[in-house]
Structures are given as C-alpha cells and as structure tokens.
Amino acid sequence: MDSLLIELAKLRRDANLTESIQDVDKILEQLEAARESIVQDPNSASFTLAKLQNPLKHGFDKVNEDLKRVHKGQSAYGRALDKNLPHKELPFDIDGLASRPALINRAISMHLLREGQFQVASTFLDEAQENPPQPSPMPGTPNFSEMDETEVPSLKSQELQDKFSNMYAILNELKAQNLHPAIEWARANSHELEKRGSNLEFELSKLQFVWLFLGPSVNGLPNDLNNGLSGALVYAQQHFQRFQARFLKDIQQLATAMAYSSNLKDSPYYRTFDIETAWDDVSTSFTREFCSLLGLSAESPLYLAATAGAIALPTLLKLYAIVKEKRTEWTTRSELPVEIALPKSMIFHAIFVCPVSKEQTTDQNPPMIMPCGHVVAKESLQRLSKGGKFKCPYCPGESILSQAREIIL
Amino acid sequence: MADHITSKLNPDSHLILDQPLLRLPFELLRKNFKVAHLNVEKESTALKSTLRETANASLNANASPDDVLKNVDSMIARMRGLKRKLTACSEEENRLHQQSQSRIRHLGELYGMQSLDDVKYEEWSRTRLDRLLVDYLLRYGYKESAAELAQEKGIGELVDVETFVQMSRISESLRGGRVTEALAWCNENKKDLRRMESKLEFTLRFQQYIEMIRTQDEQKLLNAISHAKKYLLPFKDTFPGEIQQVYGLLAFPPGVGPDPYAELYSDSRWSDLSNLFMHTHNSLLSLPPVPLLHIALSAGLSALKTPSCHSLHTPSSTASICPICSTELNDLARPLPYAHHTNSHVDNDLKLLPNGCAYGKGRLEEYARKAGLETGWYKDLRSGEVYRCEEATTVYIT
C-alpha cells in the first residue's frame, strides 16, 4: 500500500486540473485585453480579432496538453491500483441473505443497540419501518424467502434499548471506579449468575474490598473511617458473610493480607492487591454476564460474523473458482465443502468428527459411546454392527448395539 | 491435515471486501476528468469558430462594432463558464484525491499488524463492519441512518454516502414513475453505457412509449409513434423481441390484451426499471451488485456455524454464548451450510455423567468449586444435577 500512496502523491502533485484552470485564465485575459482595445478603438476590431486567433488556438492547445497530462497520470495510478489491489471476483452466488432483508435489519438494529448507538438505532428503526426492505435475490443465489413467511419475530427495541442503556450506565460507573451499581446488579441476579458458574458478584465485592483497603492515596475517596484498612474491614464484615460457603479460601486470604498492610509490596499477597488490570477485567466479565443473561453473546455477533467472513473469503474464493471452472455444484447444501481456519476466540462449540465416517455428528446422527469408552457416530455404529454385535474399531472391545449410549458433548 | 485454528493474517488476500473502497474514487476521478475534458472540447470548438466568424464579419464590414463587442462579450462569458466548470471539477478532483489517500492509509494499516489476535486488528475489523453497515444502509435507501452512523464513527472518508444518495434519488424517482432523472443520468454516461451495451436507456424510452399508449389519447398515440421512430426503432436489431412488442402494443389498449401485453402495462415495471438502473449504475462504477455485508455474513455465518447451533440440546450454561446461537443471527443462519471440520475439538479429559452429558474434567471441577460443592462431587453444567465423581466415566475421543 505504501507504493500506491506514493503513486497517489505523484498524481496529486503532477496531474491535477489546476494548471488547466490557469491556462483557461490566460485565454480569458487575452479575450478581456482584446475587448478593451476594441472598446478603445472600434476601428481596430478586425485587426485585433485576427491577431487573437493564433493565441486563442495556442491557449487551448495548452489546456489540452494539461488535460493529457492528467489523463496520463490517472492511467499510471490506475495501473498501480491494479497491481496493489488486483481485481478478485467476489462469490456472489454464496449470498444466501438477499432474500431475507428483514432478518438482517433486525440483526443490525440489535447490533446498534448493544453497541450503545441508541440514536442511530432509533433513526434506523424509523427508516426501516417506513420503508420495509424488499427481498432481492439475484438469479442464481439461493432463495430462502419462503422461510420469511413466518413473520420475523418482532424486535422489542425499546425494552432492549432500556436494558443496554442500563448496561452502559453501569459500565460508565465502573469506568469512574464506582463498583456499587455493578454489585447491586450482580446481587439482584445472583441466582442466574450462580447457575452460569459465574462468581461476578464475589469478584466485584472483592475488588471493592481491595479498593477500600488501598486507601485514600490510591482511591481518592475521603480519608475517614469508611476508607482504608478500617473501611475495608467494615465492608468485609458487612458483605462477605454471604460468600463464606463458596469462597472461604479467598476470604481467608484477604483477611490474612491485612496483617501485611504496612509492606504489601513485599508480601506474598501483593498480586491480590495489584489492581492494574482489575477494572478492565471486571468490566469485561460484567459485559459478558449481562449479555448472557439476555441470551446474547458477549461480543456483537454481527462483528464476529463479518470478521469470520473476511477470514473465510480467501479460501471460499479459491473453491469458488474451482467449482466454476469445473461447472459443478457444491456437493452438499448442509455443510461447507472446505475447512476454514479461524482464530481460537471464534470457536464456541465442541465439535465431534466421527473417526469412522469423518462426518460431524448432528441431532440426527449423534455421537454414541461404546462400553469401552470410545465414541463414534450413530450411523457408523449401525454400519459396523453385524446382527446387533460389533467390535470397537479402536480397541479389542466387543459389545452389542443396545449397550451403546448417546452422549451430549 | 488442515489446521482449524489460525491467527495468521495475510493482508493481500484479506482485502477482498475492500476492493470498491479504492476502485470507486478512481472511477469517479476518471468520470470527473471526462466531464472536464468534454467541456474543454465543447468550448474550444465553439470559441474558435465564434472568433473566426466574428473576425471575418468584422473584416468584411458585415458586423457593426456593437455586434462585434457583443460577440466578444459572449466569448468571455463562455470562457468564464468554462472556468467555473473546471474549478468545480478541480474541487471534486481534490476531494477524491484526499479520499483515496485516507482510504489507502486505512487499508495500509492492515499491513502493520502481526496477527488476527492483534488488538489493532480488532479495531480495524470493527471499522470494516461499520463501513459494510453504511454500505448496506445506503443500498437499501436508509440514508439518514447511514449518514448518522458514518458521522458517529468518524468514517466519512471511508464511505460513499453522496454516490449512493444520488443513486437512490434516481431510483426512487423511477419507483415513483418518473424517467427524467434517469434519462439525464444516461445522457451523462452515454459513452460508457454504449460500451457496456446497456439496455437501460432503451428500456426507459420503451416505458415512456408505454405511458403514452396507456392514455389512449389520439394526440398522445401519434406522439408515441414518432417517439418510437426516434428512440426505439433504431434498436430493432439489438432488441428484436421488444420491437415486436412496440408494434403489438398499439393493438392492445390497457386491460384487454393477452399476457405479454397486459404485463407491459403493469406497475411492477417501474420497480424493475429502478432495479435495472441500480444494477447499471453499480457496474458502471465497479460497485458490487449486492451489499458486501451479504457476502461477508454469508461466508462468516457458515464459517462459524456448527450442527450444535440449531440443535435441540441446550448448550452448557457456563459457556460463552456463540454468535450464531445468539438471537441476532440464529434465524438468519438457519438455512446456511455449517462449517466443515476434519478434526474433533472437545475438552481435554472428557468425563461422562450418568445423564449422558460429557464435559472436560477441568470445567467440571471449576464449576463444582464455584457452586460451593464439597470435593468429590460434580454438578452438571446444563441441568444442575449433582453426581459423585465416581459415577463419571472417561470418554475416549480418537
């Protein structure tokens, strides 16, 4: 891209329209001078005009030369553009969404709301309501419009906006290092959080304890009995009781650390009290749990999907070229024909590929565990068995079909 | 064996969705140049001949000094007009240069990133999503939302609000039954349309013809015939089928004709025209025919989708919620293919609970600890059922 930037700089410097304007100006000046001398001496008109013909022609020649240079510069830049960003045909055939704009609109509204773009979201909801999108599948693209006949579930946008504005309000308080609203929320939802195996409420309370413990020089709160060592102690007495069953060890640790309050830096508890990343960490955990309780993923799905798409496209493009060349169709509509490598952060589910059939297991063809502990897909198992009996392909174990059990991974 | 996890970032192949970003300002730059060139050509021819004629007339004493002066004044006025037009082109040129520079810089940032896990990549990719969203909104005519989002995110240089606003102004006028704006656009882009062998202008003229016939007014019918002679018949070799209909339509007033003719009177032709215009407009400017968001999402939804995303089994309650399982995209992803995998990836050290659910030992232990269970007990991550550790058996994944 750097070389393209240089080409562009050349274009801007050497091949722009400014000179042609200057040369037009010169012609204009000559015309005005000629007019002046005709006004001065009407009898000289024919002479003045005859004398003007050549300069006018030259003037326009000059303008045309200027334009030629611009054109040449643009062509050079165009070649550099082709070289730096070679044209690649996009696989429009894979557009499976053209027939379902209502669902895309819903996904966009939810994205804007979760990103806190409430103003844009409300403009968009108005515009989309006024002008509902028309499905526009292109010839050759899959058409799923019949599926849209069942109405798109309505988006309770106001409700969602209220929830997300609450989330942003709490996040803002966290940014201002005020934990109370977050702790309150976690306490109100402690049952659901516990079910998720989240210890958010305790993490927040623990940070509050540490925050008080570090005292006015760090937290900037008033230097009184509610701050510093005594404040932390009071806080612990008031709030840690409810965590004792689950987090006894952590609480003991915090309590012991108090003994080191004078030289915390050299104590074994230093790390507990190092809160450099703690605020960001609790903000992230809070966002994740908040979204989870709404049944939504922590990161915007639209962001993840668009990013995954950009990562997948080069591979799909290669495949698309092959398919096009061989004039074949993709063999299956239920599964992509190639494997696409994604970053670890984009893998969310357990994947089980049957070692016999090499197929992924599904609800219809679930993984089955044999008494020996090995797992294959149900269809493979049925193919392996002879008269209800079969031998495990991975160990000497023999068993009967009824002993194999479906498992959920 | 293909690896299913990667964080490798190859900027050259990664920039597939971003081609129009640099392509469009370049096409506009060329178009702008053509406008400038055309004006210079027109004015120079006119000026040279006016000057020659005026000089001759003056020499032969055919023109009064007043007439001569009037002609000189008109030449000066034309020249000032040319200067004004060129100045406008120059301003547009400058804007496009500036825009290209910002866009090249934006794409260039990708070359400074180490991997897909780079925080800078995340930021970049978010901007890309915003660009794709603005593009989508503009293509569906949601101008206000698009402009607000672009403003809010400060990406004005990276999106093409003006181009699309102009486009939707014309496409909306077509939907409303007006061809004037679209015909003016055809006139501006005459040469390119001819090179593309575009059918747009012919179709617009045909529609004008249909509208005249529709009135069944005698004078209008006569006008229709001369309109056809002027604009449609010259294309009898290019579009023989349509020319047949042009003749035939005279015999079938609205409401009586058999199907191909009845259809010509249909209102839906206006939205077809509008679509044809947008399609022509986009290919003229090297813009993709569909919103790039569709392409990115189609690929991305499939790459992320697993058989579990639309499974009857609920996912374990502790896992982070998958984007495809999340409400936003779940229905959208339903008909799309799921990702292909050649290798299993499951938790290490899988333990099977008596209820048929299997989890990694580490996750079971952590969940039990967080749930405050005594050691020696596991709790199911989905149902919350509690089991003794001895009841869990080992699962071997090969």
Interface residues (C-beta under 8 A of the other chain):
Chain A: M1 D2 L4 L5 L8 L11 R12 N16 L17 T18 S20 I21 V24 D25 I27 L28 L31 E32 A34 R35 I38 V39 P42 A45 S46 L49 A50 L52 Q53 L56 K57 F60 V63 N64 L67 V70 H71 Q74 Y77 G78 L81 L85 H87 K88 L90 P91 F92 I94 D95 G96 L97 A98 R100 P101 L103 I104 R106 A107 I108 M110 H111 L112 Q117 Q119 V120 T123 F124 E127 A128 N131 P133 Q134 S136 M138 T141 P142 F144 M147 V152 P153 E194 K195 R196 G197 S198 N199 A245 R246 R288 C291 S292 G295 L296 S297 A298 E299 S300 P301 L302 Y303 L304 A305 A306 T307 A308 G309 A310 I311 A312 L313 P314 L316 L317 W330 T332 R333 S334 E335 L336 P337 V338 E339 I340 A341 L342 P343 K344 S345 M346 I347 F348 H349 A350 I351 F352 V353 P355 K358 Q360 T361 T362 D363 I369 C372 G373 H374 V375 Y394 R405 E406 I407 I408 L409
Chain B: A2 D3 H4 I5 T6 S7 K8 N10 S13 H14 L15 I16 L17 D18 Q19 L22 R23 F26 L29 R30 F33 A36 H37 V40 S44 L47 K48 L51 R52 T54 A55 S58 L59 P65 V68 L69 V72 D73 M75 I76 M79 R80 L82 K83 L86 T87 C89 S90 E93 N94 H97 S100 Q101 I104 R105 L107 G108 Y111 L116 D117 S125 R126 R128 L129 L132 L133 Y136 L137 Y140 G141 Y142 K143 E144 S145 E148 L149 E152 S271 N275 P288 P289 V290 L292 L293 H294 I295 A296 L297 S298 A299 G300 L301 S302 A303 L304 T306 P307 S308 C309 S311 L312 H313 P315 S317 T318 A319 S320 I321 C322 P323 I324 C325 S326 T327 E328 L329 D331 L332 R334 P335 L336 P337 Y338 A339 H340 H341 T342 N343 S344 H345 V346 D347 L350 L352 G356 C357 A358 E366 Y367 K370 A371 G372 L381 R382 G384 T393 T394 V395 Y396 I397 T398
